[in-house]
Amino acid sequence: MAEPHLVVRDLTLAYGERILLKDLNFTIGRGEIFIIMGGSGCGKSTLLRHLVGLLQPAQGQVLYDGKVDFWRADPDTRAQILRRIGVLYQSGALWSSMTLAENVALPLAEYTDLDARQIRQLASLKLALVGLAGFEDYYPYEISGGMQKRAGLARAIALDPEILFFDEPSAGLDPISAKRLDDLILELRASLGATIVMVTHELPSILTLGTDSIFLDPAARTAIAHGPPRELLKSCPDPKVREFLTRGGSL
């Protein structure tokens, strides 16, 4: 059993009086690729925003290292936790007025004492790690959607994070680009030793990458299945989960 890296206890997510999800309990082990899956509107991205500290839960705990409650920690501890994570947003969220190198340099300039030359060198290294060597001075609008996702990933790994959060990383990509991104995620997990938490509805990504997962159901407003995706594909008794994992035929 992997050491707990992130533990969610009795989590309830709500907007005002409207409860989106409730009674969420799961543990993400260190070094795992944990998939948050489910149909549209089930709360996947909202849950991710709670895990990275963008939204505060109505109830429950988000425990980093299995023990530090993010929302009850002091501001300095929260800041330390946030420096240990990296996020790749669905759109890539690159600054259009900045080059790729400048986008990757942002967290380095904010959170390190490196000088401008060192930051430039490190930004170039991170871009090279995601297959974008030589594209440092390109702007986001000058490259393809798949390359934008990889540039966003380079920024997410700028500070060598312990946990990487991905929100629909393959959204909008053709199958070949999506497969390349999946391969890149596996390579980065191996090289960084990072834990990866991924929101996705893409079956190839779920079944190829996922070592553990939860399935969110909007009707039940909670997780109705928990386990490795391929095991859920074989033996989950819930028809909603089976339908989700077999759409378009078994993989």
C-alpha positions in Angstrom: 0.0 0.0 0.0 1.5 3.3 -1.1 2.1 6.0 1.6 -0.8 8.4 1.7 0.0 11.6 -0.1 -3.5 13.2 -0.1 -6.4 12.1 2.1 -10.0 13.3 1.6 -12.3 12.8 4.6 -16.1 13.4 4.7 -15.8 16.1 2.1 -18.9 18.1 1.1 -18.8 20.6 -1.7 -21.6 23.2 -2.0 -22.5 26.5 -3.6 -24.5 28.2 -0.9 -27.3 25.9 0.1 -26.9 23.7 -3.0 -24.9 20.5 -2.3 -22.9 19.3 -5.3 -21.1 16.4 -3.7 -21.1 14.9 -0.3 -19.5 12.1 1.9 -16.4 11.9 -0.2 -13.7 9.7 1.3 -10.6 8.5 -0.5 -6.8 8.3 -0.2 -4.3 9.1 -3.0 -1.1 7.2 -2.5 2.3 8.7 -3.2 3.4 8.1 -6.7 0.0 7.1 -8.0 -1.9 8.3 -11.0 -5.4 8.9 -9.5 -8.3 9.5 -11.9 -11.4 11.5 -11.0 -14.0 10.4 -13.6 -17.7 10.6 -14.3 -20.1 12.1 -16.8 -20.5 15.8 -17.6 -21.7 17.9 -14.7 -20.8 15.4 -12.0 -18.4 17.8 -10.2 -15.0 16.5 -11.4 -13.4 19.9 -12.0 -15.1 21.4 -8.9 -13.6 18.6 -6.8 -10.2 19.3 -8.3 -10.5 23.0 -7.4 -11.2 22.1 -3.8 -8.1 19.8 -3.7 -5.8 22.5 -5.0 -7.1 25.1 -2.5 -9.1 27.3 -5.0 -12.4 26.5 -3.3 -13.1 25.8 0.4 -15.3 22.8 1.2 -18.5 23.2 3.0 -17.4 20.3 5.3 -14.7 17.8 5.7 -10.9 17.7 5.3 -8.2 17.7 2.6 -5.1 16.3 4.2 -1.7 16.7 2.6 0.8 14.0 3.5 -2.2 12.3 5.1 -2.1 14.7 8.1 -2.0 18.4 7.3 -5.5 19.8 6.9 -5.1 22.5 4.2 -8.0 24.6 5.3 -7.1 24.5 9.0 -3.4 25.2 8.4 -1.9 28.6 9.0 -1.1 30.9 6.0 2.6 30.0 5.9 1.9 26.2 5.8 -0.7 26.7 3.1 1.8 28.6 1.0 4.4 25.8 1.5 1.8 23.3 0.3 0.9 25.3 -2.7 4.6 25.5 -3.7 4.7 21.7 -3.8 1.9 21.3 -6.3 1.6 22.0 -10.0 -1.6 22.5 -12.0 -2.4 22.0 -15.7 -5.7 23.6 -16.5 -8.0 22.4 -19.2 -7.3 25.4 -21.5 -3.6 25.4 -20.8 -4.1 28.9 -19.3 -1.0 30.4 -20.9 -0.5 34.1 -20.9 -1.0 35.0 -24.6 1.2 38.2 -24.3 4.2 36.1 -23.0 6.5 33.7 -24.8 6.5 30.1 -23.7 9.8 30.7 -21.8 8.3 33.7 -20.0 5.2 31.6 -19.1 7.3 28.9 -17.6 9.6 31.4 -15.9 6.7 33.0 -13.9 6.6 30.6 -11.0 10.4 30.4 -11.0 10.6 34.2 -10.6 8.0 34.3 -8.0 9.1 31.4 -5.7 12.9 31.1 -6.2 16.0 33.3 -5.7 17.4 32.4 -9.1 18.8 35.2 -11.3 17.4 35.9 -14.8 20.0 33.8 -16.6 19.3 30.8 -14.4 15.6 31.2 -14.7 15.9 31.3 -18.5 18.1 28.2 -18.5 15.6 26.3 -16.3 12.6 27.4 -18.3 14.4 26.1 -21.4 15.1 22.8 -19.7 11.4 22.4 -18.6 10.3 23.1 -22.2 12.8 20.5 -23.5 11.4 17.9 -21.1 8.0 18.2 -22.7 9.4 18.2 -26.3 9.4 21.9 -26.9 13.2 22.6 -27.1 13.7 25.5 -29.5 10.2 27.0 -28.9 11.2 29.3 -26.0 10.5 32.5 -27.9 7.2 31.4 -29.5 3.9 32.8 -28.3 1.0 30.5 -27.5 -1.0 31.6 -30.6 1.9 30.5 -32.8 1.8 26.8 -31.8 -0.8 24.0 -32.0 -3.2 23.1 -29.2 -1.2 20.0 -28.3 1.9 22.1 -28.0 0.1 24.6 -25.8 -0.9 21.8 -23.5 2.7 20.7 -23.3 3.8 24.2 -22.6 1.2 24.4 -19.8 2.7 21.2 -18.5 6.2 22.7 -18.6 5.0 25.5 -16.4 3.2 23.1 -14.1 6.5 21.2 -13.5 8.7 24.4 -13.2 9.1 24.0 -9.4 9.5 20.2 -9.5 6.2 19.6 -7.7 5.4 16.6 -5.6 1.8 16.5 -6.8 0.5 17.4 -10.3 -3.1 18.1 -10.9 -4.5 17.9 -14.4 -7.9 19.1 -15.5 -9.0 17.3 -18.7 -5.4 17.4 -20.2 -6.5 15.7 -23.5 -9.6 17.9 -24.1 -9.6 19.2 -27.6 -6.7 17.1 -28.8 -6.8 14.6 -31.7 -6.1 10.9 -30.7 -2.5 11.0 -31.7 -1.7 14.2 -29.8 -3.7 12.8 -26.8 -1.6 9.6 -26.9 1.6 11.6 -27.0 0.5 13.6 -24.0 -0.4 10.4 -22.1 3.1 9.0 -22.8 4.6 12.3 -21.7 2.7 12.2 -18.4 4.0 8.7 -17.7 7.6 9.8 -18.5 7.3 12.8 -16.1 5.8 10.7 -13.4 8.8 8.4 -13.6 11.4 11.2 -13.8 9.8 13.5 -11.1 8.5 10.8 -8.9 5.3 12.9 -8.6 1.8 11.9 -7.6 -0.7 12.8 -10.3 -4.3 13.6 -9.9 -6.2 13.8 -13.1 -9.8 14.8 -14.1 -10.6 13.1 -17.4 -13.4 11.4 -19.3 -11.1 10.0 -22.0 -11.2 6.2 -21.9 -7.7 5.6 -23.3 -6.2 7.9 -20.7 -8.3 6.4 -17.9 -7.4 2.8 -18.7 -3.8 3.4 -19.7 -2.7 5.8 -16.9 -4.9 5.2 -13.9 -3.6 3.3 -11.0 -6.6 4.2 -8.8 -9.8 6.2 -9.3 -13.2 7.3 -8.1 -16.4 7.6 -10.1 -18.6 10.6 -9.3 -22.4 10.3 -9.9 -24.5 13.5 -10.1 -27.7 11.7 -9.1 -26.2 10.2 -5.9 -24.1 13.4 -5.4 -21.1 11.3 -4.3 -18.6 8.7 -5.4 -20.3 5.4 -6.3 -17.1 3.5 -7.2 -13.5 3.5 -6.1 -10.6 1.4 -7.4 -8.2 0.8 -10.2 -10.0 1.6 -13.5 -9.2 -1.7 -15.2 -10.6 -3.6 -12.1 -13.7 -1.5 -12.2 -14.1 -2.3 -15.9 -13.9 -6.0 -15.1 -15.9 -6.3 -11.9 -17.8 -3.2 -10.8 -21.4 -4.1 -10.2 -22.8 -0.6 -10.8 -24.3 -0.3 -14.3 -23.5 3.4 -14.6 -19.8 2.7 -14.1 -19.8 -0.2 -16.5 -21.5 1.8 -19.1 -19.1 4.7 -18.7 -16.1 2.4 -19.0 -17.4 0.4 -22.0 -18.8 3.2 -24.2 -17.6 2.6 -27.7 -16.6 -0.9 -26.9 -14.2 -2.4 -24.4 -10.6 -1.3 -24.5 
